[in-house]
Amino acid sequence: MVQRGPLEVLPQGMEKIKHLTEIDVRHNKLKVFNVDTSQYTFLSRLFLGFNNIKSIHESVFVHQKLTMLWVNSNKDLNFPPKIRLPHVYFLDFRNNSVNFPSSLGFEQTPMLRSLYLNGNFVGSNGELPQQFSQLSANLVDLGISGCNIKSLPSYFTSFRQMRYLDARDNRISSLPEEMTEWIKSLGMEAYFHNN
């Protein structure tokens, strides 16, 4: 753990430390995270938030054991073309100011319960990624504030586990009655101001 420091470059040969279960380098000045995390068979939590990272080793987004991943607040850090995180239940990709991935669903993140995408963009169509509806079985917390979203999809009412929805600072002009009933019926904590 090296937090809140001037760290700009990671040491060479980090992959040799095979038994790491957690890497935490939040609040530093890293520009690249080029560590092959596939060498860490016990790694479960990875904290890379609040840096200047523009490039992450492709192994991070296909890691077989990761359960929690923070890559937030790294402006212009793009989603990788391939995501397959079979055990991640917490993913924080907030405030990177990039477009959402074209696909994000059960195939990429079958265990996902908490997803924070605030401060990124859905693109000109104002819609969420393809296959997003597949997350309905497990998703509990969803942050999509400041994402240029025009409307919430009707399939959201099938998200029966949802307890937290942050949809502030978007372009949502109205909510259908079925959506307000869904929010009420689940006793959800939901935020919509500045739409």
FENURCOR-V127053 format. One line per field, one symbol per residue. phi: phi as a letter, one per 30 degrees, with the letter a starting at -180 (. if undefined). psi: psi as a letter, one per 30 degrees, with the letter a starting at -180 (. if undefined). burial: + if it has 24 or more other ideal C-beta (glycine too) atoms within 12 Angstrom, else -. A space follows every 10 residues. Layout:
phi: ???
psi: ???
burial: ???
This chain:
phi: .bchbcecbd ddieddddcd cbbbbdhbbd cbbcdddddc dcdcbbcbdi bbdcbbeedd dbddcecbbc bdhbeidddd dbbacdcdcb bcbdhchbde ddbaadddbd cdcbbbceib bdjddicdde iddddddcdc bbcbdicidd addddedddd cdbbbcbdhb cdcacdeddd dedddciddb bbdic
psi: kjlhagkfkl kkgfffifgk fkkjhlhahk fkjhkjfffj fgkfkjjglh ahkfkkkffe ggkffkfkkj glhikgjlkl fkkjiffkfj jjglhfhlkl lekjaeeeif gkekkjgkga kfaffglllk geffgeefke kkjhkhggke lkkffeffif fkfkjjhlha gkflkleeee eeeeffhkjk kglh.
burial: ------+--+ ---------+ -+++++-+-+ --+-+-+--+ --++++++++ +++--++-++ +++-++++++ ++++--++++ --+++--+++ ++++++++++ +--++--++- ++++++++++ ++----+++- -+--++-+++ +++++++++- +++--++-+- -+-++++--+ ++--+---+- -++----+-+ -+--+
